[in-house]
Amino acid sequence: MTNEHISRGVIIPAAGRGTRFGGGTPKQFLELLGVPLLVRCIRIALQTEYVDAVVIAIHPDDEAIVYRLFVQFGIADARLHVVRGSTERQHSVQAALAHPSLTQTGIILVHDAVRPLSSPELWERVADSTHEKLAVVPVIPIADTLKSVDDQGRVRGTVDRSTLFRVQTPQGFASSLLRQAYAVAEAGGRVGTDCASLVEQMGSPVHTVPGEEINFKVTTPYDLDVAAFILQKL
């Protein structure tokens, strides 16, 4: 099977409100060295090889902001599409899956709108592996010691970290498998924190590839400062 004959689609759920960050601006619109996080994610998605469509799920209240950003930052690619999503990530991905531009894509990559430092190499690593493995997530080993703690704040024991990993995006899936996972989740009222968890709930295997330490999720003002520092050093 040759990868170049399998088209790729990208979904970026970007309808969250970012309440943990604080302030009135959803964090996907916060600027990192003058460029909004969402714009940085869109750019890297459009640079990925064999991508036929990039679908962004946004909150209905953010439509004017998003289209203004497209004009301001010169994003005028015919492969880019916008749908109305939900503050619930799962519903946003489901809305994006329904967009006709993704109908013929062989694999779909789903990426968080607030991971602005992912590299082209990571996207290709995930996409290439997905062609063979059908469901792939990038992961990072956990370096810290982990403790199990009870509701009184007392340590119950040390957790074996050798089989525990931090999961990142983009996550890659065979299109048919991802659609099946969402259909099954909807029918059963199931909820997952990411796309991979819905695939897991069906009993389908999810494989891993090495992630990147700098591909962290911007959740707090500190994260944004760290991302700016890293970009200035690259």
MOBELQUI-V394114 format. One record per helix or strand of 3 or more residues. SS is the DSSP state (~ for helix, > for strand). FROM is the first residue (numbers start at 0). LEN is the number of residues. If there is no record, write none. Layout:
# MOBELQUI-V394114
ss = <SS SS>
from = <FROM FROM>
len = <LEN LEN>
This chain:
# MOBELQUI-V394114
ss = <~ > ~ ~ > ~ > ~ ~ > ~ > > > > > ~ ~ > ~>
from = <2 7 26 36 50 59 79 88 99 106 119 134 145 154 164 170 174 194 206 220>
len = <3 7 3 11 8 13 5 9 3 4 14 7 4 5 3 4 14 7 4 13>
